[in-house]
Amino acid sequence: MRIIIAVFFIFTATQINAFTETFYCLIQNFAGADENKVHNYSNFNRFTMNIERENNSSDFGRLKFSNTHPMNFNVDFYGYNSGLIVSEGSMSLVFYLQTGQLFQSFTTLKHAAALSAKCKKS
């Protein structure tokens, strides 16, 4: 009986209750620059994007990109329920859930990058 109770608490305490959607994305355009040179997207063609929310009704969440994404970092977002995912700060991200179109850019003192990608749900 103790084992069953322990398994139940482990099951409910983990992120199993989180709502995750996976999108497979193909880069349409990419431009990047740093102090020394301009970069193109020849090394970056495809990446995976996971949208994680706490539950089905949550408007907020986190985007997690695969390591093949040129700007490989996770992003907090809002706007899921309106179908337009947006993030602000030094990085701008807009993702249209209905069309799968992604636009993303960021700037720092020494780097800048922008990309557009078409994404499909798995």
Disulfide bonds with the S-S distance in Angstrom:
Cys25-Cys119 2.12
